[in-house]
Amino acid sequence: MPSDAATTPALLAALRSLRDALRDAAFGLEIPSAAEAVRRRDELVAQIGDYLLPRLEQLDAPLLMVVGGSTGAGKSTLVNSLVGTEVSPPGVLRPTTRAPVLACHPQDLPWFQDDRILPGLPRSVGRAAAPGGLTLVATDVLPPGVALLDSPDIDSVVDANRELARQLLAAADAWLFVTTAARYADAVPWDLLDAARERSTALSLVLDRVAPHAAAEVAEHLRSMLAGRGLASTDVLVVPETRLRDGLLSPAALAPVRALLVRLEDDAQERGALISRTLQGALESIPARGAAVARALDDQRAAADVLHSDVDAAYTRAEQEVDEAIRGGALLRGEVLARWHDVVGTGDVMRAVHGRVAWVRDRLRALTGAAPVAERELRTAVESSVDGVVHAAADRAAERAAGAWREHPAGRPLVAGARRLDAASPGLLEQTRAEVRDWQGFVFDLVGREGSGRRATARLASLGVNGAGLTVMLAVFLHTGGLTGAEVAVAGGTSAVGQKVLEAIFGDQAIRSMAERARRDLMVRVERLLDGEAQRFRALLAGAAPDPQVGERLRAALGELRRAR
């Protein structure tokens, strides 16, 4: 607890910052630490909002004792018996979602009518609240300064009930935990009792329905179990097995629990010490619990980095595959090669390329001028060839990335929930066609700009910009290490391009530069296409992986809390 009032504003501000950072902590990747991190995050958010902030703001508020326990333990019967009438329906309604009941002395009712505690639960006074609300009951039977809250079963078959039970227990100054002689060793209650120890929550344990002849033995065994879990100071209140009257416990059976409430009523100092103990324990537990959430966020980021790396590797490899196909002549096989033969006339070019450059140029001029259909078909073949290479590389990249994700626990659900993730996207082919057409336009413009203002303009005009442009495109597809020779044989040496013609028009360095610029421009377009394909994977990760700034904010808020305390 703060040592003086001056520290409280800083502490409150730090707790609010921490709560907000925790709320933003997302664990969308299904890795082993995620489920536990979500539980810790939710418990911290609930405890800060429902307990620490309200209690620090109003230290003199009545003590809130939450009555919790497993299904059929007798919680509602105990609360009804303490109040003297049925305020919390037991038994048959247990599996349903219903509103918890808070009972208090009439003079304490104003403390609970506003949203000071449990701000997310709408109040209903004197009548049953709707599911998701909080029923408030005022009764003179309970002492002033102590309120009882009957929570849903901690092991309810209804998820909402279990979650609400944990939220209510996190909002308590003290727990009155109810179990039975037959079920006190069950695992679920002990998970919550361990949480009470972790937070130093004041705890009293009601051992219900104990046969009188076994009371001492059962109580002793339970105390030894508590001591073994670090809860040796826990009060064990034994309620003997007895016949109910009008659904209520007899005063004699109820006496141990009633005595606890009377003691808290009569001794304000003890009541204050109990509140202080729970408050201090909760504050001391937060740094370690918050740090565990921050580490789990680190796990999320690490898993996201692995998945990002898988995608980057798959699509980087795809870019390399396309680049190798472009540089290595693979695009000049099949249809492109056949169309190139139609345009330039293979035999004539092969005979002339060793010296009769002018003749070759004239041959190209005559053929490209006289055969626009063959030229268009070559241009289309180039486009289709690039389309096919890019699409095939994208298919392989998608398959590799999806396969890697399936091998990772965080990636597997993302792949399973997405459509066609292991193949290229349906629109890629049309996008590629558009990019290749634009690239061809870029090459033709490049050739035109290079030829303008030169003495070779007339020569270029005689060859034709389209003919020169197509030759540049094919030169891009031929070389693995740059332009180095007068001709490059394609598909086993059966054809060659008219590079010498272009060198005669533009010069050796200019044609080298044009081919390299054309290749770079094409690869920029390829990278853009493949990056768009990879973005399908990245978008899935963006929706599941946490924002790195959230972890930074969380650690900063934990540091702020340490300084404020």
C-alpha positions as CSV (number, residue, x, y, z in Angstrom):
1,M,0.0,0.0,0.0
2,P,1.3,3.5,-0.6
3,S,3.1,5.0,2.3
4,D,1.3,8.4,2.1
5,A,-1.5,10.1,0.1
6,A,1.0,12.0,-2.1
7,T,2.2,8.8,-3.8
8,T,-1.3,7.7,-4.7
9,P,-1.8,9.8,-7.8
10,A,1.4,8.5,-9.4
11,L,0.5,5.0,-8.5
12,L,-3.0,5.4,-10.0
13,A,-1.6,6.8,-13.2
14,A,0.9,4.0,-13.4
15,L,-1.8,1.4,-12.9
16,R,-4.0,3.0,-15.6
17,S,-1.1,3.0,-18.1
18,L,-0.4,-0.6,-17.3
19,R,-4.0,-1.6,-17.7
20,D,-4.2,0.1,-21.1
21,A,-1.0,-1.5,-22.3
22,L,-2.2,-4.9,-21.2
23,R,-5.5,-4.4,-23.0
24,D,-3.6,-3.8,-26.2
25,A,-1.5,-7.0,-25.7
26,A,-2.7,-9.4,-28.4
27,F,-1.8,-13.1,-28.7
28,G,-3.2,-14.0,-32.1
29,L,-0.5,-16.5,-32.9
30,E,-1.3,-20.0,-31.5
31,I,2.0,-20.8,-29.8
32,P,2.4,-22.7,-26.6
33,S,2.7,-19.6,-24.4
34,A,-0.3,-17.9,-25.8
35,A,-3.2,-19.4,-23.7
36,E,-1.4,-18.8,-20.4
37,A,-0.5,-15.3,-21.5
38,V,-4.1,-14.5,-22.3
39,R,-5.2,-15.8,-18.9
40,R,-2.6,-13.7,-17.1
41,R,-3.4,-10.6,-19.2
42,D,-7.1,-10.9,-18.5
43,E,-6.6,-11.5,-14.8
44,L,-4.3,-8.5,-14.5
45,V,-6.7,-6.2,-16.5
46,A,-9.6,-7.3,-14.3
47,Q,-7.7,-7.0,-11.0
48,I,-6.4,-3.5,-11.9
49,G,-9.7,-2.2,-13.1
50,D,-12.1,-4.1,-10.7
51,Y,-10.0,-4.0,-7.6
52,L,-6.7,-2.0,-7.4
53,L,-7.9,1.3,-8.8
54,P,-11.2,1.3,-6.9
55,R,-9.6,0.2,-3.7
56,L,-6.7,2.7,-3.9
57,E,-9.2,5.5,-4.7
58,Q,-11.4,4.7,-1.7
59,L,-9.5,2.9,1.0
60,D,-12.4,3.3,3.5
61,A,-14.9,1.4,1.3
62,P,-16.5,-1.7,2.8
63,L,-14.6,-4.9,2.5
64,L,-15.7,-7.1,-0.4
65,M,-15.6,-10.8,0.4
66,V,-16.3,-12.9,-2.7
67,V,-17.7,-16.4,-2.1
68,G,-16.4,-18.8,-4.7
69,G,-16.2,-22.5,-5.2
70,S,-16.9,-25.4,-7.5
71,T,-20.2,-26.7,-8.8
72,G,-22.4,-28.0,-6.0
73,A,-20.1,-26.9,-3.2
74,G,-22.8,-25.0,-1.5
75,K,-21.9,-21.3,-2.2
76,S,-25.4,-20.1,-2.8
77,T,-26.7,-22.0,0.2
78,L,-24.0,-20.4,2.4
79,V,-24.8,-16.9,1.2
80,N,-28.5,-17.4,1.6
81,S,-28.0,-18.7,5.1
82,L,-25.9,-15.8,6.1
83,V,-28.4,-13.3,4.7
84,G,-31.4,-15.3,6.2
85,T,-33.3,-15.6,3.0
86,E,-32.9,-16.8,-0.6
87,V,-31.1,-14.1,-2.5
88,S,-29.0,-16.4,-4.7
89,P,-30.9,-19.3,-6.3
90,P,-29.0,-22.5,-5.8
91,G,-29.1,-25.9,-7.4
92,V,-31.2,-26.1,-10.6
93,L,-30.1,-22.8,-12.1
94,R,-26.4,-23.5,-11.6
95,P,-25.5,-24.5,-15.2
96,T,-27.1,-21.4,-16.7
97,T,-25.7,-17.9,-17.2
98,R,-27.0,-15.7,-14.4
99,A,-26.1,-12.5,-12.6
100,P,-24.0,-12.7,-9.4
101,V,-25.5,-11.4,-6.2
102,L,-23.9,-8.9,-3.9
103,A,-25.4,-8.6,-0.4
104,C,-24.5,-5.8,2.1
105,H,-25.8,-3.7,4.9
106,P,-28.1,-0.9,3.8
107,Q,-25.7,1.8,4.8
108,D,-23.0,0.2,2.6
109,L,-25.3,0.0,-0.5
110,P,-24.2,3.4,-2.0
111,W,-20.6,2.1,-2.2
112,F,-21.7,-0.6,-4.7
113,Q,-24.5,1.2,-6.7
114,D,-22.1,3.1,-8.9
115,D,-19.4,1.6,-11.1
116,R,-16.6,2.0,-8.5
117,I,-16.0,-1.8,-8.7
118,L,-16.9,-4.1,-11.5
119,P,-17.6,-1.2,-13.9
120,G,-18.7,-3.5,-16.7
121,L,-21.6,-5.0,-14.8
122,P,-25.0,-3.1,-14.8
123,R,-26.6,-2.9,-11.4
124,S,-30.1,-4.0,-10.3
125,V,-31.2,-3.3,-6.7
126,G,-33.6,-5.6,-4.9
127,R,-34.4,-7.7,-8.0
128,A,-32.6,-10.2,-10.1
129,A,-30.4,-8.6,-12.7
130,A,-30.2,-9.9,-16.3
131,P,-27.3,-12.2,-17.2
132,G,-24.2,-10.1,-17.4
133,G,-25.4,-7.8,-14.6
134,L,-25.0,-7.5,-10.8
135,T,-27.8,-8.0,-8.3
136,L,-27.6,-5.8,-5.2
137,V,-29.3,-6.9,-2.0
138,A,-29.5,-4.8,1.1
139,T,-29.9,-6.7,4.4
140,D,-29.6,-5.8,8.1
141,V,-28.5,-9.3,8.8
142,L,-25.0,-8.6,7.5
143,P,-22.7,-6.3,9.5
144,P,-21.8,-2.9,8.2
145,G,-18.4,-2.7,6.5
146,V,-18.5,-6.3,5.0
147,A,-20.2,-7.2,1.7
148,L,-20.7,-10.7,0.3
149,L,-20.6,-11.5,-3.4
150,D,-21.8,-14.9,-4.6
151,S,-19.9,-15.7,-7.7
152,P,-20.7,-18.3,-10.4
153,D,-19.1,-21.8,-10.2
154,I,-15.4,-21.7,-11.0
155,D,-15.9,-25.0,-13.0
156,S,-19.2,-24.1,-14.6
157,V,-20.0,-25.7,-17.9
158,V,-20.9,-22.2,-19.2
159,D,-17.7,-20.4,-20.3
160,A,-19.1,-17.0,-19.4
161,N,-19.7,-18.2,-15.8
162,R,-16.2,-19.4,-15.4
163,E,-14.7,-16.2,-16.8
164,L,-17.0,-14.1,-14.6
165,A,-16.1,-16.2,-11.5
166,R,-12.4,-15.5,-12.0
167,Q,-13.1,-11.8,-12.6
168,L,-15.1,-11.5,-9.4
169,L,-12.4,-13.3,-7.4
170,A,-9.8,-10.8,-8.8
171,A,-12.0,-7.9,-7.6
172,A,-12.1,-9.2,-4.0
173,D,-10.6,-7.9,-0.8
174,A,-10.9,-11.4,0.6
175,W,-12.0,-14.8,-0.6
176,L,-14.4,-17.1,1.2
177,F,-13.7,-20.3,-0.7
178,V,-16.2,-23.1,-0.4
179,T,-15.4,-26.7,-1.0
180,T,-16.7,-30.0,0.3
181,A,-15.4,-33.0,2.2
182,A,-15.7,-35.0,-0.9
183,R,-14.1,-32.6,-3.4
184,Y,-11.5,-30.5,-1.6
185,A,-8.7,-32.3,-3.4
186,D,-10.0,-31.5,-6.9
187,A,-7.5,-29.7,-9.2
188,V,-9.6,-26.7,-10.3
189,P,-10.1,-25.2,-6.9
190,W,-6.4,-25.5,-6.2
191,D,-5.5,-23.6,-9.3
192,L,-7.4,-20.6,-7.9
193,L,-6.0,-21.1,-4.4
194,D,-2.5,-21.0,-5.9
195,A,-3.5,-17.7,-7.5
196,A,-4.6,-16.4,-4.1
197,R,-1.2,-17.3,-2.7
198,E,0.5,-15.6,-5.7
199,R,-1.4,-12.4,-5.0
200,S,-1.3,-12.7,-1.2
201,T,-5.1,-12.5,-1.2
202,A,-6.7,-12.8,2.2
203,L,-8.3,-16.3,2.2
204,S,-10.7,-18.3,4.3
205,L,-11.7,-21.7,3.3
206,V,-15.1,-23.2,4.1
207,L,-15.1,-27.0,4.3
208,D,-18.7,-27.9,3.8
209,R,-20.8,-31.0,4.4
210,V,-18.3,-32.7,6.7
211,A,-19.5,-35.8,8.5
212,P,-19.2,-35.0,12.3
213,H,-17.2,-38.1,13.0
214,A,-14.6,-37.3,10.2
215,A,-14.4,-33.5,10.8
216,A,-11.1,-33.5,12.7
217,E,-9.4,-35.9,10.3
218,V,-10.6,-34.2,7.1
219,A,-9.8,-30.7,8.4
220,E,-6.3,-31.7,9.4
221,H,-5.7,-33.3,6.0
222,L,-6.9,-30.1,4.3
223,R,-4.7,-27.9,6.5
224,S,-1.7,-30.1,5.6
225,M,-2.5,-29.6,1.9
226,L,-2.8,-25.9,2.3
227,A,0.5,-25.8,4.2
228,G,2.2,-27.7,1.3
229,R,1.0,-25.0,-1.1
230,G,2.2,-22.1,0.9
231,L,-1.2,-21.3,2.4
232,A,-0.6,-22.4,6.0
233,S,-2.2,-19.2,7.4
234,T,-5.6,-19.9,5.7
235,D,-8.5,-20.2,8.1
236,V,-10.4,-23.5,7.7
237,L,-14.1,-23.1,8.7
238,V,-15.8,-26.5,9.0
239,V,-19.5,-26.6,8.3
240,P,-20.9,-30.0,9.3
241,E,-23.2,-32.1,7.2
242,T,-26.7,-31.2,8.3
243,R,-30.3,-31.1,7.2
244,L,-31.4,-27.8,5.6
245,R,-34.4,-26.0,6.9
246,D,-36.2,-24.0,4.2
247,G,-33.1,-24.4,2.1
248,L,-30.9,-22.7,4.8
249,L,-28.2,-23.9,7.1
250,S,-28.9,-24.0,10.8
251,P,-27.4,-21.3,13.0
252,A,-25.2,-23.9,14.7
253,A,-23.8,-25.2,11.4
254,L,-23.3,-21.6,10.2
255,A,-21.5,-20.5,13.4
256,P,-17.9,-20.7,12.2
257,V,-18.6,-18.5,9.2
258,R,-20.8,-16.1,11.1
259,A,-18.0,-15.7,13.7
260,L,-15.6,-14.6,11.0
261,L,-18.0,-11.8,9.8
262,V,-18.7,-10.7,13.3
263,R,-15.0,-10.5,14.0
264,L,-14.4,-8.3,11.0
265,E,-17.4,-6.1,12.0
266,D,-16.1,-5.6,15.5
267,D,-12.5,-5.1,14.7
268,A,-12.0,-2.3,12.2
269,Q,-8.2,-2.6,12.6
270,E,-8.4,-6.3,11.6
271,R,-10.6,-5.4,8.7
272,G,-8.2,-2.7,7.6
273,A,-5.2,-5.1,8.0
274,L,-7.0,-7.7,5.8
275,I,-7.6,-5.1,3.1
276,S,-4.1,-3.8,3.3
277,R,-2.7,-7.3,3.1
278,T,-4.6,-8.1,-0.1
279,L,-3.9,-4.8,-1.6
280,Q,-0.2,-4.9,-0.9
281,G,0.0,-8.5,-2.1
282,A,-1.8,-7.7,-5.3
283,L,0.6,-4.7,-6.0
284,E,3.7,-6.8,-5.3
285,S,2.5,-9.6,-7.6
286,I,2.0,-7.3,-10.6
287,P,5.6,-6.8,-11.8
288,A,6.3,-10.5,-12.1
289,R,2.9,-11.3,-13.7
290,G,3.2,-8.3,-16.0
291,A,6.7,-9.4,-17.0
292,A,5.4,-12.8,-17.9
293,V,2.9,-11.2,-20.2
294,A,5.7,-9.1,-21.8
295,R,7.8,-12.3,-22.3
296,A,4.9,-14.0,-24.0
297,L,4.6,-10.9,-26.3
298,D,8.3,-11.5,-27.1
299,D,7.4,-15.1,-28.0
300,Q,4.7,-13.8,-30.3
301,R,7.1,-11.4,-32.0
302,A,9.8,-14.2,-32.4
303,A,7.2,-16.5,-33.9
304,A,6.1,-13.7,-36.3
305,D,9.7,-13.1,-37.3
306,V,10.1,-16.7,-38.2
307,L,7.0,-16.7,-40.3
308,H,8.1,-13.4,-41.9
309,S,11.5,-15.0,-42.7
310,D,9.8,-18.0,-44.3
311,V,7.9,-15.8,-46.6
312,D,10.8,-13.5,-47.4
313,A,13.0,-16.5,-48.2
314,A,10.4,-18.1,-50.4
315,Y,9.8,-15.0,-52.5
316,T,13.5,-13.9,-52.6
317,R,14.2,-17.3,-54.1
318,A,11.3,-16.7,-56.6
319,E,12.9,-13.4,-57.7
320,Q,16.3,-15.2,-58.1
321,E,14.6,-17.9,-60.2
322,V,13.1,-15.3,-62.5
323,D,16.3,-13.4,-62.8
324,E,18.2,-16.6,-63.6
325,A,15.6,-17.5,-66.3
326,I,15.9,-14.0,-67.8
327,R,19.7,-13.9,-67.8
328,G,20.3,-17.5,-68.8
329,G,18.3,-17.7,-72.1
330,A,15.6,-19.9,-70.8
331,L,13.0,-17.4,-72.1
332,L,14.2,-17.8,-75.6
333,R,13.1,-21.3,-76.1
334,G,10.0,-22.6,-77.7
335,E,7.5,-19.9,-79.0
336,V,9.8,-16.9,-78.6
337,L,12.6,-18.6,-80.5
338,A,10.3,-19.6,-83.3
339,R,8.9,-16.1,-83.6
340,W,12.4,-14.6,-83.6
341,H,13.3,-16.9,-86.5
342,D,10.2,-15.7,-88.4
343,V,11.3,-12.0,-87.9
344,V,15.0,-12.1,-88.7
345,G,15.4,-15.1,-90.9
346,T,17.8,-17.5,-89.2
347,G,20.0,-18.6,-92.0
348,D,20.7,-15.2,-93.5
349,V,21.6,-13.7,-90.1
350,M,23.9,-16.6,-89.2
351,R,25.8,-16.2,-92.5
352,A,26.0,-12.4,-92.3
353,V,26.7,-11.8,-88.7
354,H,30.5,-12.3,-89.1
355,G,31.1,-9.1,-91.0
356,R,28.2,-7.9,-93.1
357,V,26.5,-5.8,-90.5
358,A,25.0,-3.4,-93.0
359,W,23.4,-6.3,-94.8
360,V,22.0,-7.7,-91.6
361,R,20.6,-4.3,-90.7
362,D,19.0,-4.1,-94.1
363,R,17.7,-7.6,-93.7
364,L,16.1,-6.7,-90.4
365,R,14.7,-3.5,-91.8
366,A,13.1,-5.4,-94.7
367,L,11.8,-8.2,-92.6
368,T,10.5,-6.0,-89.7
369,G,8.9,-3.6,-92.1
370,A,7.4,-6.2,-94.3
371,A,6.3,-8.6,-91.6
372,P,4.4,-6.6,-88.9
373,V,2.4,-9.7,-88.1
374,A,5.6,-11.7,-87.3
375,E,6.8,-8.8,-85.2
376,R,3.6,-8.6,-83.2
377,E,3.7,-12.4,-82.7
378,L,7.2,-12.1,-81.3
379,R,6.2,-9.4,-79.0
380,T,3.3,-11.5,-77.7
381,A,5.5,-14.5,-77.4
382,V,7.9,-12.5,-75.2
383,E,5.1,-11.4,-73.1
384,S,3.7,-14.9,-72.6
385,S,7.1,-16.3,-71.9
386,V,7.7,-13.8,-69.1
387,D,4.2,-14.3,-67.8
388,G,4.8,-18.0,-67.5
389,V,8.1,-17.7,-65.8
390,V,6.8,-15.2,-63.2
391,H,3.6,-17.2,-62.5
392,A,5.5,-20.4,-62.1
393,A,8.0,-18.8,-59.7
394,A,5.1,-17.3,-57.7
395,D,3.4,-20.7,-57.5
396,R,6.5,-22.3,-56.2
397,A,7.1,-19.5,-53.7
398,A,3.5,-19.8,-52.4
399,E,3.9,-23.5,-52.0
400,R,7.2,-23.1,-50.2
401,A,5.9,-20.4,-47.8
402,A,2.7,-22.2,-47.0
403,G,4.6,-25.5,-46.5
404,A,7.0,-23.7,-44.0
405,W,4.0,-22.2,-42.2
406,R,2.3,-25.6,-41.9
407,E,5.4,-26.9,-40.0
408,H,5.1,-24.1,-37.5
409,P,2.5,-24.1,-34.7
410,A,1.8,-20.4,-35.2
411,G,1.6,-20.6,-39.0
412,R,-0.5,-23.7,-39.3
413,P,-3.9,-22.1,-38.3
414,L,-3.2,-19.1,-40.6
415,V,-2.7,-21.4,-43.6
416,A,-5.8,-23.4,-42.6
417,G,-8.0,-20.4,-42.4
418,A,-6.9,-18.8,-45.8
419,R,-8.0,-19.7,-49.3
420,R,-5.5,-20.6,-52.1
421,L,-2.5,-19.6,-50.0
422,D,-0.3,-22.3,-51.4
423,A,-0.7,-21.1,-55.0
424,A,-0.3,-17.9,-56.9
425,S,-3.2,-15.5,-56.6
426,P,-5.9,-15.7,-59.3
427,G,-5.2,-12.2,-60.5
428,L,-1.4,-12.5,-60.8
429,L,-1.4,-13.5,-64.5
430,E,-3.3,-10.5,-65.7
431,Q,-1.2,-8.2,-63.5
432,T,2.0,-9.8,-65.0
433,R,0.7,-9.3,-68.5
434,A,0.1,-5.6,-67.8
435,E,3.5,-5.2,-66.3
436,V,5.3,-6.9,-69.2
437,R,3.3,-4.8,-71.7
438,D,4.4,-1.7,-69.8
439,W,8.0,-3.0,-69.8
440,Q,8.0,-3.5,-73.6
441,G,6.8,0.1,-73.9
442,F,9.6,1.2,-71.7
443,V,12.1,-0.6,-73.9
444,F,10.8,1.0,-77.1
445,D,10.9,4.4,-75.5
446,L,14.4,3.7,-74.3
447,V,15.6,2.8,-77.8
448,G,13.9,5.9,-79.2
449,R,15.6,8.2,-76.7
450,E,19.0,6.6,-77.3
451,G,18.7,7.1,-81.1
452,S,17.5,10.7,-81.0
453,G,20.0,13.3,-81.8
454,R,22.6,10.8,-83.0
455,R,24.1,10.5,-86.5
456,A,22.8,7.0,-86.4
457,T,19.2,8.2,-86.3
458,A,18.8,7.4,-90.0
459,R,20.2,4.0,-89.4
460,L,17.7,3.5,-86.5
461,A,14.9,4.6,-88.7
462,S,15.9,2.1,-91.4
463,L,15.9,-0.7,-88.8
464,G,12.8,0.5,-87.0
465,V,12.4,1.3,-83.2
466,N,10.3,-1.8,-82.8
467,G,12.9,-4.1,-84.4
468,A,15.6,-2.5,-82.3
469,G,13.5,-2.7,-79.2
470,L,12.7,-6.4,-79.7
471,T,16.4,-7.1,-80.3
472,V,17.2,-5.3,-77.0
473,M,14.6,-7.4,-75.2
474,L,16.0,-10.6,-76.5
475,A,19.5,-9.5,-75.6
476,V,18.3,-9.1,-72.1
477,F,17.2,-12.7,-72.1
478,L,20.5,-14.1,-73.4
479,H,23.3,-13.2,-71.0
480,T,24.3,-14.4,-67.5
481,G,27.1,-12.0,-67.1
482,G,26.4,-9.0,-69.3
483,L,26.8,-8.4,-73.0
484,T,30.2,-9.8,-74.1
485,G,30.0,-11.1,-77.7
486,A,28.7,-10.3,-81.1
487,E,26.2,-13.1,-81.0
488,V,24.9,-15.6,-78.5
489,A,23.6,-18.9,-79.8
490,V,20.2,-19.9,-78.4
491,A,19.0,-23.5,-77.7
492,G,22.1,-25.3,-78.7
493,G,23.5,-22.8,-81.2
494,T,20.7,-22.8,-83.7
495,S,20.0,-19.0,-83.8
496,A,21.6,-15.7,-82.9
497,V,20.4,-12.1,-82.4
498,G,21.6,-9.1,-84.3
499,Q,23.5,-7.5,-81.5
500,K,26.2,-6.3,-84.0
501,V,23.5,-4.3,-85.8
502,L,22.6,-2.5,-82.6
503,E,26.3,-1.9,-81.8
504,A,26.7,-0.4,-85.3
505,I,23.8,2.0,-84.7
506,F,24.3,2.9,-81.0
507,G,27.8,1.8,-80.1
508,D,29.0,-1.0,-78.0
509,Q,28.6,0.8,-74.6
510,A,25.2,2.1,-75.4
511,I,23.7,-1.3,-76.2
512,R,25.2,-2.7,-73.1
513,S,23.7,0.1,-71.1
514,M,20.3,-0.3,-72.7
515,A,20.1,-4.0,-72.2
516,E,21.1,-3.7,-68.5
517,R,18.6,-0.9,-67.9
518,A,15.9,-2.9,-69.6
519,R,16.8,-5.9,-67.4
520,R,16.7,-3.8,-64.2
521,D,13.4,-2.3,-65.1
522,L,11.9,-5.7,-65.8
523,M,13.2,-7.1,-62.5
524,V,11.8,-4.1,-60.6
525,R,8.4,-5.0,-62.1
526,V,8.9,-8.7,-61.2
527,E,9.8,-7.8,-57.6
528,R,6.7,-5.7,-57.3
529,L,4.5,-8.5,-58.6
530,L,6.1,-11.0,-56.2
531,D,6.0,-8.6,-53.3
532,G,2.3,-8.3,-53.9
533,E,2.0,-12.1,-53.8
534,A,4.0,-12.2,-50.5
535,Q,1.7,-9.5,-49.1
536,R,-1.1,-12.1,-48.8
537,F,1.0,-13.9,-46.1
538,R,2.1,-10.7,-44.5
539,A,-1.5,-9.5,-44.2
540,L,-2.4,-12.6,-42.3
541,L,0.5,-12.0,-39.9
542,A,-0.3,-8.4,-39.5
543,G,-3.8,-9.4,-38.2
544,A,-2.3,-11.9,-35.7
545,A,1.1,-10.7,-34.6
546,P,1.3,-8.1,-31.8
547,D,2.4,-4.5,-32.4
548,P,6.1,-4.3,-31.2
549,Q,5.2,-1.0,-29.5
550,V,2.8,-2.7,-27.2
551,G,5.6,-4.7,-25.6
552,E,7.6,-1.5,-25.2
553,R,4.6,0.3,-23.6
554,L,4.0,-2.7,-21.3
555,R,7.6,-2.7,-20.0
556,A,7.6,1.1,-19.7
557,A,4.3,0.9,-17.7
558,L,5.8,-1.8,-15.4
559,G,8.8,0.5,-14.8
560,E,6.5,3.4,-14.0
561,L,4.7,1.2,-11.5
562,R,7.9,0.2,-9.8
563,R,8.9,3.9,-9.4
564,A,5.5,4.9,-8.2
565,R,5.5,2.3,-5.5
